[in-house]
Amino acid sequence: MLTEHSTPAEINLYYLEDAVRSLAQPPELQQHGEEMVVDFDAWYVPAVSDGYLADLGPDQCQALEKIDHLLSEMTALQEPEPWTTSEALATSSWWAVVREAARDALRILQWSPDPPESVWNKTIVGVESQE
């Protein structure tokens, strides 16, 4: 649980976990493919660049890298169907592979497999710099 004293790393990893949990859910619980990908990317990229994954083991980092790689491959295809049709989440082989990779990551990272409350429209209230 986040508090007002949570560090940037704790905040980032909390929301990254939520993003992975969202990707791992069965298609009937998933809502918007594109939003799930954007959400994962929004938390994974800074986790890597800011060193928030430094305390994770190699297997844990590789599990997250696998998800990132799969989502990058999907994006590179530049095919609208996996992103724009509601049935794509249930029928696309890409999404099945992403869900499996996300479930593996949850297991390896020992994160909850339960659906997150919501990974959409989350707002983080930060303290503005007083320069």
Residue pairs with C-beta under 8 A, 6 or more apart in sequence:
2 10
2 11
2 14
6 14
8 50
8 52
9 50
9 52
11 124
12 43
12 46
12 47
12 50
12 52
13 47
13 52
15 39
15 42
15 43
15 119
15 122
15 124
16 40
16 43
16 44
16 47
16 64
17 109
17 111
17 112
17 116
18 39
18 116
18 117
18 119
18 122
19 36
19 39
19 40
19 42
19 43
19 44
19 119
20 40
20 64
20 67
20 102
20 105
20 106
20 109
20 111
21 102
21 106
21 111
21 112
21 113
21 114
21 115
21 116
21 119
22 30
22 36
22 39
22 40
22 115
22 116
22 119
23 30
23 36
23 40
23 67
23 98
23 99
23 101
23 102
24 99
24 102
24 103
24 105
24 106
24 113
25 99
25 115
26 99
27 89
27 90
27 95
27 99
28 90
29 115
30 36
30 89
30 95
31 120
32 120
33 82
33 83
33 88
33 89
33 95
34 83
34 84
35 119
35 120
36 119
37 71
37 74
37 75
37 83
39 119
39 120
40 67
40 68
40 71
41 68
41 71
44 64
44 67
44 68
46 52
47 53
47 64
53 60
53 61
53 64
56 64
56 109
59 108
60 105
60 108
60 109
63 101
63 104
63 105
63 108
63 109
64 105
64 109
66 101
66 104
66 105
67 98
67 101
67 102
67 105
70 94
70 97
70 98
70 101
71 98
74 82
74 94
74 98
81 88
81 92
82 88
82 92
82 94
82 95
88 95
89 95
103 113
105 111
106 112
106 113
107 113
